[in-house]
Amino acid sequence: MKLVKLFIILLLITSCTERGNDTLKVTSLDQIYGIWEWESTCGGIIDNCAYPSKTNYQEIEFKEFSQFLERNNDTLSLSATYSIERSDNVSGTLVLIKTVSNDTLSQNAIGILNNRLVIFAGELTISYKKIK
């Protein structure tokens, strides 16, 4: 039931996002390598959405050799290794692991929908657009 609710929220989010600057087409998890720009985070206790601004923005990057980087406001905030346990060509589970200690940081559902990368982090739905 929880997954159904998140899927409905995801559909609502992606149907309302601006599509004017889409140049990179993403149709499967095989295309995850590259830089992704944060577009929205929705859900939580008050079921609200947050969006990037000139002073609050984020990018994530999937690099070769399973390296994951997260930058907040152009400052590196997380470096980890990652793996994706696929359910099919467009969905699965993203596992982030601390590079130094090999401890699992997170395990979240991940999917490609409407040319967007979507991560389900508990009650939150986080959407990204590929820029590189």
DSSP file (Angstrom, degrees, kcal/mol; ACC not computed):
  #  RESIDUE AA STRUCTURE BP1 BP2  ACC     N-H-->O    O-->H-N    N-H-->O    O-->H-N    TCO  KAPPA ALPHA  PHI   PSI    X-CA   Y-CA   Z-CA
    1    1 A M     >        0   0    0      0, 0.0     4,-2.2     0, 0.0     5,-0.2   0.000 360.0 360.0 360.0 -41.1    0.0    0.0    0.0
    2    2 A K  H  >  +     0   0    0      1,-0.2     4,-2.3     2,-0.2     5,-0.2   0.900 360.0  50.3 -63.1 -40.6    2.8    2.4    0.9
    3    3 A L  H  > S+     0   0    0      2,-0.2     4,-2.3     1,-0.2    -1,-0.2   0.869 108.5  52.6 -65.4 -37.1    4.5    1.7   -2.5
    4    4 A V  H  > S+     0   0    0      2,-0.2     4,-2.3     1,-0.2    -2,-0.2   0.920 109.2  49.7 -63.3 -43.9    1.2    2.4   -4.3
    5    5 A K  H  X S+     0   0    0     -4,-2.2     4,-2.3     1,-0.2    -2,-0.2   0.923 112.0  47.8 -61.1 -45.0    0.9    5.8   -2.5
    6    6 A L  H  X S+     0   0    0     -4,-2.3     4,-2.5     1,-0.2    -1,-0.2   0.880 110.1  52.6 -64.0 -37.9    4.5    6.7   -3.4
    7    7 A F  H  X S+     0   0    0     -4,-2.3     4,-2.3     2,-0.2    -1,-0.2   0.905 109.5  48.9 -65.0 -40.8    3.9    5.7   -7.0
    8    8 A I  H  X S+     0   0    0     -4,-2.3     4,-2.1     2,-0.2    -2,-0.2   0.916 111.5  49.3 -64.3 -43.0    0.8    8.0   -7.2
    9    9 A I  H  X S+     0   0    0     -4,-2.3     4,-2.6     1,-0.2    -2,-0.2   0.918 109.9  52.6 -60.6 -43.1    2.7   10.9   -5.6
   10   10 A L  H  X S+     0   0    0     -4,-2.5     4,-2.8     1,-0.2     5,-0.3   0.919 108.0  50.1 -59.2 -45.4    5.5   10.3   -8.2
   11   11 A L  H  X S+     0   0    0     -4,-2.3     4,-1.6     1,-0.2    -1,-0.2   0.899 111.6  48.6 -60.8 -40.5    3.0   10.4  -11.1
   12   12 A L  H  X S+     0   0    0     -4,-2.1     4,-0.7     2,-0.2    -1,-0.2   0.906 112.6  48.4 -66.0 -41.2    1.6   13.7   -9.8
   13   13 A I  H >X S+     0   0    0     -4,-2.6     3,-1.0     1,-0.2     4,-0.6   0.952 113.7  45.0 -63.6 -50.3    5.0   15.2   -9.3
   14   14 A T  H 3< S+     0   0    0     -4,-2.8     3,-0.4     1,-0.3    -1,-0.2   0.777 108.3  57.3 -70.5 -24.8    6.3   14.2  -12.8
   15   15 A S  H 3< S+     0   0    0     -4,-1.6    -1,-0.3    -5,-0.3    -2,-0.2   0.688 111.2  43.9 -77.7 -15.4    3.1   15.3  -14.5
   16   16 A C  H << S+     0   0    0     -3,-1.0    -1,-0.2    -4,-0.7    -2,-0.2   0.431  88.7 106.6-107.7  -0.5    3.5   18.8  -13.1
   17   17 A T  S  < S-     0   0    0     -4,-0.6     2,-0.2    -3,-0.4    23,-0.0  -0.486  78.4-100.6 -82.5 152.6    7.2   19.5  -13.7
   18   18 A E        -     0   0    0     -2,-0.1     3,-0.1     1,-0.1    -1,-0.1  -0.476  31.9-173.8 -71.1 137.0    8.5   21.8  -16.4
   19   19 A R    >   +     0   0    0     -2,-0.2     3,-1.1     1,-0.1    -1,-0.1   0.302  51.1 106.2-114.0   7.4    9.7   20.0  -19.5
   20   20 A G  T 3  S+     0   0    0      1,-0.2    -1,-0.1     3,-0.0    -2,-0.0   0.796  81.8  40.9 -63.9 -33.8   11.1   22.9  -21.5
   21   21 A N  T 3  S+     0   0    0     -3,-0.1     2,-0.5     2,-0.0    -1,-0.2   0.209  75.7 133.7-104.5  15.6   14.9   22.2  -21.1
   22   22 A D    <   +     0   0    0     -3,-1.1     3,-0.1     1,-0.2   109,-0.1  -0.530  10.2 145.1 -69.7 117.0   14.9   18.4  -21.4
   23   23 A T        +     0   0    0     -2,-0.5     2,-0.6   107,-0.3    -1,-0.2   0.620  54.0  68.8-120.4 -29.8   17.7   17.5  -23.8
   24   24 A L  S    S-     0   0    0    106,-0.4     2,-0.5    91,-0.1   106,-0.2  -0.834  71.4-150.7 -96.7 120.9   19.0   14.2  -22.3
   25   25 A K        -     0   0    0     -2,-0.6     2,-0.5    -3,-0.1    91,-0.0  -0.783  12.4-172.6 -94.1 130.2   16.6   11.3  -22.7
   26   26 A V        +     0   0    0     -2,-0.5    89,-0.5     1,-0.1    90,-0.1  -0.985  19.2 156.8-125.4 122.5   16.8    8.6  -20.1
   27   27 A T        +     0   0    0     -2,-0.5     2,-0.3     1,-0.2    85,-0.1   0.467  63.1  23.7-124.0  -6.3   14.7    5.4  -20.5
   28   28 A S  S >  S-     0   0    0     83,-0.1     3,-1.7    62,-0.0    62,-0.2  -0.978  77.6-104.7-154.1 165.5   16.5    2.8  -18.3
   29   29 A L  G >  S+     0   0    0     60,-2.7     3,-1.5    -2,-0.3     4,-0.2   0.660 109.9  77.8 -67.1 -15.5   18.9    2.4  -15.4
   30   30 A D  G 3  S+     0   0    0     59,-0.4     3,-0.4     1,-0.3    -1,-0.3   0.722  91.9  54.5 -63.0 -19.8   21.6    1.6  -17.9
   31   31 A Q  G <  S+     0   0    0     -3,-1.7    -1,-0.3     1,-0.2    -2,-0.1   0.069  73.7 109.1-101.1  22.4   21.8    5.4  -18.5
   32   32 A I    <   +     0   0    0     -3,-1.5    30,-0.4    29,-0.0    -1,-0.2   0.764  47.3 104.2 -73.9 -24.8   22.3    6.3  -14.8
   33   33 A Y        +     0   0    0     -3,-0.4     2,-0.3    -4,-0.2    30,-0.2  -0.324  65.6  45.9 -59.2 137.1   26.0    7.3  -15.3
   34   34 A G  E    S-A   62   0A   0     28,-2.4    28,-2.3     2,-0.0     2,-0.4  -0.812  94.4 -42.8 129.1-167.9   26.3   11.1  -15.3
   35   35 A I  E     -A   61   0A   0     -2,-0.3    96,-2.8    26,-0.2    97,-1.5  -0.857  45.1-164.0-107.4 134.0   25.2   14.2  -13.3
   36   36 A W  E     -AB  60 130A   0     24,-3.2    24,-2.3    -2,-0.4     2,-0.4  -0.960  10.2-143.3-120.7 132.4   21.7   14.6  -12.1
   37   37 A E  E     -AB  59 129A   0     92,-3.6    92,-2.7    -2,-0.4    22,-0.2  -0.817  25.3-114.4 -98.3 131.1   20.1   17.9  -11.0
   38   38 A W  E     + B   0 128A   0     20,-2.5    90,-0.3    -2,-0.4    20,-0.2  -0.413  36.3 171.5 -64.2 132.5   17.7   17.9   -8.1
   39   39 A E  E     -     0   0A   0     88,-3.2     2,-0.3     1,-0.4    89,-0.2   0.728  57.3 -19.1-111.2 -38.8   14.2   19.0   -9.2
   40   40 A S  E     - B   0 127A   0     87,-1.4    87,-2.8    11,-0.2     2,-0.4  -0.984  38.3-151.4-167.0 155.8   11.9   18.3   -6.1
   41   41 A T  E     +CB  50 126A   0      9,-2.1     9,-2.6    -2,-0.3     2,-0.3  -0.981  29.1 176.5-131.7 122.5   11.5   16.5   -2.9
   42   42 A C  E     +CB  49 125A   0     83,-2.5    83,-2.9    -2,-0.4     2,-0.3  -0.916  33.9  36.9-129.4 153.5    7.9   15.7   -1.9
   43   43 A G  E   > +CB  48 124A   0      5,-1.7     5,-1.8    -2,-0.3     3,-0.3  -0.862  48.1 130.0 116.3-146.6    6.2   13.9    1.0
   44   44 A G  T > 5S-     0   0    0     79,-1.2     3,-0.8    -2,-0.3    -1,-0.0  -0.304  80.8 -42.9  84.7-172.0    7.0   13.6    4.6
   45   45 A I  T 3 5S+     0   0    0      1,-0.3    -1,-0.2     2,-0.1     0, 0.0   0.879 143.4  36.1 -61.7 -41.7    4.8   14.2    7.6
   46   46 A I  T 3 5S-     0   0    0     -3,-0.3    -1,-0.3     2,-0.0    -2,-0.2   0.374 104.8-127.5 -96.2   5.9    3.1   17.3    6.2
   47   47 A D  T < 5 +     0   0    0     -3,-0.8     2,-0.2     1,-0.2    -3,-0.2   0.929  57.7 146.5  49.5  57.0    3.1   16.0    2.6
   48   48 A N  E   < -C   43   0A   0     -5,-1.8    -5,-1.7    -7,-0.0     2,-0.4  -0.682  41.9-126.7-116.8 169.0    4.8   19.1    1.2
   49   49 A C  E     -C   42   0A   0     -7,-0.2     2,-0.4    -2,-0.2    -7,-0.2  -0.923  11.9-160.5-121.2 147.1    7.3   19.7   -1.6
   50   50 A A  E     -C   41   0A   0     -9,-2.6    -9,-2.1    -2,-0.4   -11,-0.0  -0.955  10.7-168.7-122.2 145.2   10.6   21.5   -1.7
   51   51 A Y        -     0   0    0     -2,-0.4   -11,-0.2   -11,-0.2   -12,-0.1  -0.912  27.8 -95.3-131.6 155.9   12.3   22.8   -4.8
   52   52 A P        -     0   0    0      0, 0.0     2,-0.2     0, 0.0     5,-0.2  -0.286  39.3-177.8 -68.8 157.6   15.8   24.1   -5.7
   53   53 A S        -     0   0    0      3,-2.4     3,-0.4     0, 0.0     0, 0.0  -0.794  47.4 -85.4-139.0-177.3   16.5   27.8   -5.7
   54   54 A K  S    S+     0   0    0     -2,-0.2     3,-0.1     1,-0.2     0, 0.0   0.777 131.1  35.6 -65.2 -25.1   19.6   29.9   -6.4
   55   55 A T  S    S+     0   0    0      1,-0.2     2,-0.3    18,-0.0    -1,-0.2   0.458 120.4  47.4-107.7  -3.2   20.8   29.4   -2.9
   56   56 A N  S    S+     0   0    0     -3,-0.4    -3,-2.4     2,-0.0     2,-0.3  -0.822  73.0 131.3-142.4  98.3   19.6   25.8   -2.3
   57   57 A Y        -     0   0    0     -2,-0.3    16,-2.4    -5,-0.2     2,-0.3  -0.940  29.5-159.8-145.7 164.9   20.4   23.3   -5.0
   58   58 A Q  E     - D   0  72A   0     -2,-0.3   -20,-2.5    14,-0.2     2,-0.3  -0.994   5.8-168.7-148.9 149.6   21.9   19.8   -5.3
   59   59 A E  E     -AD  37  71A   0     12,-2.3    12,-3.1    -2,-0.3     2,-0.4  -0.991   6.8-160.9-134.6 145.6   23.4   17.5   -7.8
   60   60 A I  E     -AD  36  70A   0    -24,-2.3   -24,-3.2    -2,-0.3     2,-0.4  -0.938   8.8-158.4-120.7 151.6   24.2   13.8   -7.6
   61   61 A E  E     -AD  35  69A   0      8,-2.8     8,-2.3    -2,-0.4     2,-0.6  -0.993  11.1-158.7-135.6 131.4   26.7   12.0   -9.8
   62   62 A F  E     -AD  34  68A   0    -28,-2.3   -28,-2.4    -2,-0.4     6,-0.2  -0.943  27.0-178.1-104.9 116.6   27.0    8.3  -10.7
   63   63 A K  E >>  - D   0  67A   0      4,-3.4     4,-0.6    -2,-0.6     3,-0.5  -0.576  32.9 -77.5-110.4 171.9   30.6    7.6  -11.9
   64   64 A E  G >4 S+     0   0    0      1,-0.2     3,-0.9    -2,-0.2    -1,-0.2  -0.186 111.8  37.1 -60.7 161.7   32.4    4.6  -13.2
   65   65 A F  G 34 S-     0   0    0      1,-0.2    -1,-0.2    16,-0.0    17,-0.1   0.798 131.9 -71.6  60.5  32.0   33.6    2.0  -10.7
   66   66 A S  G <4 S+     0   0    0     -3,-0.5    16,-2.0     1,-0.2     2,-0.5   0.783  84.8 156.9  61.2  33.2   30.4    2.5   -8.6
   67   67 A Q  E <<  -DE  63  81A   0     -3,-0.9    -4,-3.4    -4,-0.6     2,-0.4  -0.789  22.0-167.2 -94.2 132.1   31.4    5.9   -7.3
   68   68 A F  E     -DE  62  80A   0     12,-3.5    12,-2.6    -2,-0.5     2,-0.4  -0.966   4.4-174.6-118.9 131.8   28.5    8.1   -6.1
   69   69 A L  E     -DE  61  79A   0     -8,-2.3    -8,-2.8    -2,-0.4     2,-0.4  -0.975   7.2-165.3-126.4 141.9   28.9   11.9   -5.3
   70   70 A E  E     -DE  60  78A   0      8,-2.5     7,-3.2    -2,-0.4     8,-1.6  -0.996   6.1-169.8-126.2 129.6   26.5   14.3   -3.9
   71   71 A R  E     -DE  59  76A   0    -12,-3.1   -12,-2.3    -2,-0.4     2,-0.5  -0.974   6.1-165.8-120.7 129.9   27.0   18.1   -4.0
   72   72 A N  E >  S-DE  58  75A   0      3,-2.5     3,-1.7    -2,-0.5   -14,-0.2  -0.971  82.0 -14.7-112.2 121.9   24.9   20.7   -2.2
   73   73 A N  T 3  S-     0   0    0    -16,-2.4    -1,-0.2    -2,-0.5   -15,-0.1   0.901 129.7 -54.4  52.0  45.7   25.4   24.2   -3.4
   74   74 A D  T 3  S+     0   0    0      1,-0.2     2,-0.5    -3,-0.1    -1,-0.3   0.548 115.5 116.0  67.7  11.1   28.6   23.2   -5.3
   75   75 A T  E <  S-E   72   0A   0     -3,-1.7    -3,-2.5     0, 0.0     2,-0.3  -0.945  73.4-116.6-112.0 127.7   30.1   21.7   -2.1
   76   76 A L  E     +E   71   0A   0     -2,-0.5    -5,-0.3    -5,-0.2     3,-0.1  -0.449  40.7 166.8 -62.2 120.8   30.8   17.9   -2.0
   77   77 A S  E     +     0   0A   0     -7,-3.2     2,-0.3     1,-0.3    -6,-0.2   0.598  60.8  22.6-112.5 -17.7   28.6   16.6    0.8
   78   78 A L  E     -E   70   0A   0     -8,-1.6    -8,-2.5     2,-0.0     2,-0.4  -0.962  50.1-178.5-154.4 134.0   28.8   12.8    0.3
   79   79 A S  E     +E   69   0A   0     -2,-0.3    20,-0.7   -10,-0.2     2,-0.3  -0.995  29.3 140.9-129.2 125.4   31.1   10.4   -1.4
   80   80 A A  E     -EF  68  98A   0    -12,-2.6   -12,-3.5    -2,-0.4     2,-0.3  -0.924  48.3-107.0-150.6 170.9   30.2    6.7   -1.4
   81   81 A T  E     -EF  67  97A   0     16,-2.6    16,-2.9    -2,-0.3     2,-0.3  -0.766  39.2-162.3 -99.3 158.2   30.1    3.6   -3.5
   82   82 A Y  E     - F   0  96A   0    -16,-2.0     2,-0.3    -2,-0.3    14,-0.2  -0.944  17.2-171.4-139.0 159.4   26.8    2.4   -4.8
   83   83 A S  E     - F   0  95A   0     12,-1.8    12,-2.9    -2,-0.3     2,-0.5  -0.972  15.7-143.1-141.6 156.3   25.1   -0.7   -6.3
   84   84 A I  E     - F   0  94A   0     -2,-0.3     2,-0.9    10,-0.2    10,-0.2  -0.978   2.7-157.7-123.9 119.2   21.7   -1.1   -7.9
   85   85 A E  E     - F   0  93A   0      8,-2.6     8,-2.0    -2,-0.5     2,-0.1  -0.846  29.0-141.4 -93.5 103.9   19.8   -4.3   -7.3
   86   86 A R  E     - F   0  92A   0     -2,-0.9     6,-0.3     6,-0.2     3,-0.1  -0.396  31.6-178.5 -76.1 139.3   17.5   -4.2  -10.3
   87   87 A S  S    S-     0   0    0      4,-2.9     2,-0.2     1,-0.4     5,-0.2   0.736  79.7 -33.7 -92.6 -38.5   13.8   -5.3  -10.3
   88   88 A D  S    S-     0   0    0      3,-1.9    -1,-0.4     0, 0.0     3,-0.3  -0.815  87.4 -61.1-159.2-162.3   13.6   -4.6  -14.0
   89   89 A N  S    S+     0   0    0     -2,-0.2   -60,-2.7     1,-0.2   -59,-0.4   0.729 131.4  29.3 -69.1 -22.6   15.1   -2.2  -16.6
   90   90 A V  S    S+     0   0    0    -62,-0.2    22,-2.5   -61,-0.1     2,-0.3   0.399 118.0  44.5-121.1   1.4   13.7    0.9  -15.0
   91   91 A S  E     + G   0 111A   0     -3,-0.3    -4,-2.9    20,-0.2    -3,-1.9  -0.980  55.1 113.5-147.0 159.4   13.4    0.2  -11.3
   92   92 A G  E     -FG  86 110A   0     18,-2.3    18,-2.5    -2,-0.3     2,-0.4  -0.945  59.7 -59.2 175.2-155.4   15.3   -1.4   -8.4
   93   93 A T  E     -FG  85 109A   0     -8,-2.0    -8,-2.6    -2,-0.3     2,-0.6  -0.986  35.4-147.1-123.7 126.4   17.0   -0.6   -5.1
   94   94 A L  E     -FG  84 108A   0     14,-3.4    14,-2.3    -2,-0.4     2,-0.5  -0.826  14.8-165.9 -92.2 123.2   19.9    1.9   -4.8
   95   95 A V  E     -FG  83 107A   0    -12,-2.9   -12,-1.8    -2,-0.6     2,-0.4  -0.954   1.0-163.6-113.3 121.2   22.4    0.9   -2.1
   96   96 A L  E     -FG  82 106A   0     10,-2.3     9,-3.0    -2,-0.5    10,-1.3  -0.892   7.8-168.6-104.8 134.3   24.9    3.5   -0.9
   97   97 A I  E     -FG  81 104A   0    -16,-2.9   -16,-2.6    -2,-0.4     7,-0.2  -0.977  28.3-109.6-127.3 132.9   27.9    2.3    1.1
   98   98 A K  E  >  -F   80   0A   0      5,-3.1     4,-1.6    -2,-0.4   -18,-0.2  -0.384  25.3-141.1 -58.3 131.4   30.5    4.4    3.0
   99   99 A T  T  4 S+     0   0    0    -20,-0.7    -1,-0.1     1,-0.2   -19,-0.1   0.896  94.3  38.9 -64.5 -42.2   33.7    4.3    1.1
  100  100 A V  T  4 S+     0   0    0      1,-0.1    -1,-0.2     3,-0.0    -2,-0.0   0.936 128.5  25.6 -77.8 -48.5   36.0    4.0    4.2
  101  101 A S  T  4 S-     0   0    0      2,-0.1    -2,-0.2     1,-0.0    -1,-0.1   0.581  90.4-130.7 -98.5 -10.3   34.1    1.7    6.6
  102  102 A N     <  +     0   0    0     -4,-1.6     2,-0.2     1,-0.2    -3,-0.1   0.662  56.5 147.3  66.4  17.1   32.0   -0.3    4.1
  103  103 A D        -     0   0    0      1,-0.1    -5,-3.1    -5,-0.1     2,-0.4  -0.603  55.9-108.5 -81.1 144.2   28.8    0.4    6.2
  104  104 A T  E     -G   97   0A   0     -2,-0.2    -7,-0.3    -7,-0.2     3,-0.1  -0.608  31.0-175.0 -74.2 125.4   25.5    0.7    4.4
  105  105 A L  E     -     0   0A   0     -9,-3.0     2,-0.3    -2,-0.4    -8,-0.2   0.874  64.1 -17.4 -84.8 -44.4   24.3    4.4    4.4
  106  106 A S  E     -G   96   0A   0    -10,-1.3   -10,-2.3     2,-0.0     2,-0.4  -0.993  42.3-155.4-160.3 156.7   21.0    3.8    2.7
  107  107 A Q  E     +G   95   0A   0     -2,-0.3     2,-0.3   -12,-0.2   -12,-0.2  -0.932  32.3 164.3-136.3 111.6   18.8    1.4    0.7
  108  108 A N  E     -G   94   0A   0    -14,-2.3   -14,-3.4    -2,-0.4    13,-0.2  -0.960  41.7-104.2-133.5 147.2   16.1    3.1   -1.3
  109  109 A A  E     -GH  93 120A   0     11,-0.9    11,-2.7    -2,-0.3     2,-0.3  -0.427  42.1-170.2 -64.0 143.4   13.8    2.3   -4.1
  110  110 A I  E     +GH  92 119A   0    -18,-2.5   -18,-2.3     9,-0.2     2,-0.3  -0.975   9.8 165.7-137.9 148.4   14.9    3.9   -7.4
  111  111 A G  E     -GH  91 118A   0      7,-2.2     7,-3.0    -2,-0.3     2,-0.5  -0.996  34.7-125.2-159.1 161.4   13.3    4.2  -10.8
  112  112 A I  E     + H   0 117A   0    -22,-2.5     2,-0.4    -2,-0.3     5,-0.2  -0.965  39.2 163.2-108.9 121.9   13.3    5.9  -14.1
  113  113 A L  E >   - H   0 116A   0      3,-2.3     3,-1.1    -2,-0.5    -2,-0.1  -0.979  63.4 -10.9-144.9 127.2   10.0    7.5  -15.0
  114  114 A N  T 3  S-     0   0    0     -2,-0.4     3,-0.1     1,-0.3   -87,-0.1   0.896 128.5 -52.1  51.7  46.5    9.1   10.2  -17.6
  115  115 A N  T 3  S+     0   0    0    -89,-0.5    15,-0.5     1,-0.2     2,-0.3   0.706 117.7 111.6  67.6  21.1   12.8   10.9  -18.3
  116  116 A R  E <   -H  113   0A   0     -3,-1.1    -3,-2.3    13,-0.1     2,-0.5  -0.917  66.7-130.2-125.3 150.6   13.5   11.4  -14.5
  117  117 A L  E     -HI 112 128A   0     11,-2.0    11,-2.5    -2,-0.3     2,-0.4  -0.892  30.9-168.1 -94.8 127.2   15.4    9.6  -11.9
  118  118 A V  E     -HI 111 127A   0     -7,-3.0    -7,-2.2    -2,-0.5     2,-0.5  -0.973   9.2-167.9-123.7 130.9   13.2    9.1   -8.8
  119  119 A I  E     -HI 110 126A   0      7,-2.8     7,-3.0    -2,-0.4     2,-0.8  -0.972  11.5-150.8-118.0 128.8   14.4    7.9   -5.4
  120  120 A F  E     -HI 109 125A   0    -11,-2.7   -11,-0.9    -2,-0.5     2,-0.8  -0.872  17.1-179.5 -99.8 104.9   12.0    6.9   -2.7
  121  121 A A  E >   - I   0 124A   0      3,-2.0     3,-2.1    -2,-0.8     2,-0.4  -0.810  59.7 -68.1-108.7  89.9   13.6    7.7    0.6
  122  122 A G  T 3  S-     0   0    0     -2,-0.8   -13,-0.1     1,-0.3     0, 0.0  -0.519 119.8  -9.5  64.9-120.9   11.2    6.6    3.3
  123  123 A E  T 3  S+     0   0    0     -2,-0.4   -79,-1.2    -3,-0.1     2,-0.3   0.457 122.3  91.7 -86.1  -2.1    8.2    8.9    3.0
  124  124 A L  E <   -BI  43 121A   0     -3,-2.1    -3,-2.0   -81,-0.2     2,-0.5  -0.732  58.4-157.8-100.5 144.3   10.0   11.2    0.6
  125  125 A T  E     -BI  42 120A   0    -83,-2.9   -83,-2.5    -2,-0.3     2,-0.5  -0.982  14.3-167.0-117.2 117.5   10.0   11.1   -3.2
  126  126 A I  E     -BI  41 119A   0     -7,-3.0    -7,-2.8    -2,-0.5     2,-0.4  -0.914   1.7-162.2-113.3 128.1   13.1   12.8   -4.7
  127  127 A S  E     -BI  40 118A   0    -87,-2.8   -88,-3.2    -2,-0.5   -87,-1.4  -0.893   7.1-175.4-115.9 139.3   13.2   13.6   -8.4
  128  128 A Y  E     -BI  38 117A   0    -11,-2.5   -11,-2.0    -2,-0.4     2,-0.4  -0.947  15.7-146.3-131.0 150.8   16.3   14.5  -10.5
  129  129 A K  E     -B   37   0A   0    -92,-2.7   -92,-3.6    -2,-0.3     2,-0.3  -0.957  27.6-118.8-114.1 135.1   16.8   15.5  -14.2
  130  130 A K  E     +B   36   0A   0    -15,-0.5  -106,-0.4    -2,-0.4  -107,-0.3  -0.587  35.9 168.5 -76.2 130.4   19.9   14.3  -16.0
  131  131 A I              0   0    0    -96,-2.8   -95,-0.2    -2,-0.3    -1,-0.1   0.579 360.0 360.0-116.6 -17.0   22.1   17.3  -17.1
  132  132 A K              0   0    0    -97,-1.5   -96,-0.1  -108,-0.0    -2,-0.1   0.292 360.0 360.0-148.3 360.0   25.4   15.5  -18.2
